[in-house]
Amino acid sequence: MNEMTLNMLKNKAKSITAAALTRIEIASEEKRLKEAFRSLGQKVYGAVQGDLLNAMKDDPSVVELVGKIEETKKKIADLETKLENDIVGEK
């Protein structure tokens, strides 16, 4: 094999590894998102049972959870875009 072929194989391996790492990051962020939604759901359920739904929007922990959800959704979208660009760049 000549050096050009070896470099092409090396670059392809790096690309595949980067894509796999990005997929792992996406899965990790999706797990965080699921946990945040679960926590928010528990708070909403408790508020509904206690007839305190209107007071929830002023609860700092609820505001923090909603912020975390939005931040995590953006991270996932950015990672998916990165993955898509990496895959398109390979072709």
C-alpha atoms as one frame of an Amber mdcrd trajectory, in Angstrom:
protein
   0.000   0.000   0.000   1.223   3.446  -0.748   1.127   6.321   1.668  -1.892
   7.966   0.019  -3.994   4.832   0.535  -2.891   4.578   4.148  -3.810   8.224
   4.743  -7.225   7.662   3.181  -7.813   4.652   5.447  -6.611   6.611   8.477
  -8.919   9.529   7.665 -11.861   7.177   7.147 -11.189   5.509  10.516 -11.023
   8.913  12.236 -14.284   9.923  10.591 -16.065   6.742  11.685 -14.733   7.134
  15.229 -15.871  10.771  15.381 -19.347   9.794  14.178 -19.574   7.038  16.785
 -18.514   9.449  19.520 -21.117  11.978  18.385 -23.807   9.272  18.501 -22.741
   8.406  22.058 -22.952  12.091  23.023 -26.446  12.304  21.510 -27.569   9.256
  23.496 -26.155  10.780  26.676 -27.946  14.086  26.093 -31.183  12.262  25.269
 -30.907  10.437  28.607 -30.443  13.791  30.396 -33.462  15.165  28.554 -35.573
  12.162  29.563 -34.544  12.587  33.203 -35.386  16.305  33.128 -38.814  15.601
  31.616 -39.423  12.915  34.262 -38.545  15.348  37.057 -40.749  18.027  35.553
 -43.578  15.514  35.159 -43.342  14.576  38.814 -43.567  18.235  39.811 -46.526
  18.823  37.497 -48.302  15.746  38.825 -47.781  16.922  42.403 -49.038  20.390
  41.528 -52.131  19.021  39.804 -52.928  16.870  42.826 -52.466  19.829  45.156
 -54.333  22.233  42.847 -51.176  24.380  42.652 -50.668  24.394  38.886 -50.670
  28.203  38.586 -47.990  28.532  41.271 -45.658  26.189  39.366 -44.527  28.816
  36.872 -42.987  30.807  39.729 -41.241  27.794  41.278 -37.459  28.226  40.731
 -36.893  24.479  40.428 -39.487  24.264  37.643 -37.950  27.225  35.832 -34.535
  25.555  36.153 -35.864  22.263  34.764 -37.496  23.985  31.801 -34.229  25.817
  31.102 -32.283  22.558  31.333 -34.735  20.891  28.934 -34.386  23.672  26.374
 -30.586  23.686  26.704 -30.394  19.909  26.287 -32.712  19.966  23.266 -30.412
  22.540  21.646 -27.331  20.412  22.404 -28.988  17.391  20.815 -29.935  19.389
  17.722 -26.366  20.733  17.439 -24.902  17.234  17.791 -27.309  15.835  15.202
 -26.344  18.631  12.809 -22.660  17.909  13.443 -23.215  14.208  12.800 -25.148
  14.926   9.622 -22.411  17.266   8.385 -19.727  14.702   9.208 -21.586  11.999
   7.297 -22.195  14.270   4.295 -18.542  15.354   4.398 -17.434  11.717   4.114
 -19.162  11.196   0.789
